[in-house]
Amino acid sequence: TFKTLKDLDKAHYLHPFTDLQEHKQKGGDIFSRAEHIYIYNSEGKQLLDGMSGLWCSNLGYSQPTINKAITQQLEVLPYYNSFFQCTHQLAVDMAKSLVEVTPPQFNKVFFTNSGSEANDTNIRLVHRYYNLLEKPNKKQIISRKNAYHGSTVAAGSLGGFNGMHEQYTGVNYVHHIAEPNWFGYDGELDRDAFGKHVAQELAAKIDELGEENVAAFIAEPIQGAAGVIVPPETYWPEISKICKERDILLILDEVICGFGRTGNWFAAETYNIEPDLLTFAKGVTNGYQPLGGVMVSDKVADVITCNEGEFTHGFTYSGHPLACAAGIATLDILKNEQVIEKGAADIMPYFQARLRSLEDHPIVGEVRGVGMLAALELVKNKSSKERLAPDCEGGAICKMHAIEHGLMVRSVGDAIVTAPPLICSREEIDLLITRLTIALDYTAKHYGI
Ligand code: PLP
């Protein structure tokens, strides 16, 4: 019997973050090619990719110099490793490229294949750091509710999604405090006071656990997968102060925010944060190859490189030559074409302003975002913030209409999230807004609004 691609997908492929029963029954969209900022499914339908893949193809899908860098490297040295003091040229070149673009305290990098492994690496690094400093009790790590830091058991434990924790037993040294979710707050404080107040949860948690037991705080500058939670301006200065005063390391997860997404190379600059460790992945290769890692500050590196003994951690593909080739080419484009500087001066403010124009739409309760990262919170009633429907149905319905009308976005609860490539033109942003407005109109109609 003839099996279509869709049948084979349903029969054999277990998709990540998917309702597997539903997928087995209904299957899903299969994408077969991409060009510039557009993706095409197997039936030839075109969608504007308002998510840059999974927040990673920041330069879109037509970057021939990245292709060439990968294929050239394939001919020269398709694989070699970096274990036991050996390595290869591209891993060294990539390390140098990263040091050049990351904040000045970072002069060393540890490579992984993914953001999840990079966050596992962070745990290994902070525990080793404090062991070497003869503070072995400093093991506890504080993270935030609704955070996403990856899917390995340890990275998933750092994350704060109940839906993930319900399915496995995580590590026992992670604690979660509230995220600075202004839209979800219905107390008396103004935005600035709320920012400080929610940051104070970190101080309280450190005091509860005992400073002598706490190793680090991990957070994204702007929480992405939680629905683009943009912190009040007062949040990060307070968090930074607390970490310094109480001698705990600050791990900044820039897997989504890094490489230009917020209008600077790193959101550490956007929010004036000085992390001790910085997680990267995704946009580092424009999504063309799997690559992640941790930028290690001089403070941490000085300890782990000035004491004898092996750091017993690493991956067969740490610093893979093809991933590094893609990474070097990606960083070269960002640098040479001044993608981030130009984007921050023009397309990013344009994107944010166009999105803000949707604040008047009857089902839009809030528009928030920075740079090329944004979310629209959907509501039934603007003043009471009543949800469109229970169980996040409103977001899912809106996303369905967006896809139907040629726009790929993501729904998180009742929010619609968008993070288009940094290389969009004004006309392309206009098209995104047009398609999004159609989706909002259909959603409003669906709920009789
Ligand atoms: N950290 C953040 C903030 C992420 O958004 C993600 C992935 O979406 C990860 C870590 C995990 O990265 P990966 O999927 O490459 O393991």
Boltz pocket constraint, residues with backbone or C-beta under 6 A from the ligand:
constraints:
  - pocket:
      binder: B
      contacts: [[A, 54], [A, 113], [A, 114], [A, 115], [A, 116], [A, 117], [A, 119], [A, 148], [A, 149], [A, 150], [A, 151], [A, 220], [A, 224], [A, 225], [A, 253], [A, 254], [A, 255], [A, 256], [A, 281], [A, 282], [A, 292]]
      max_distance: 6.0
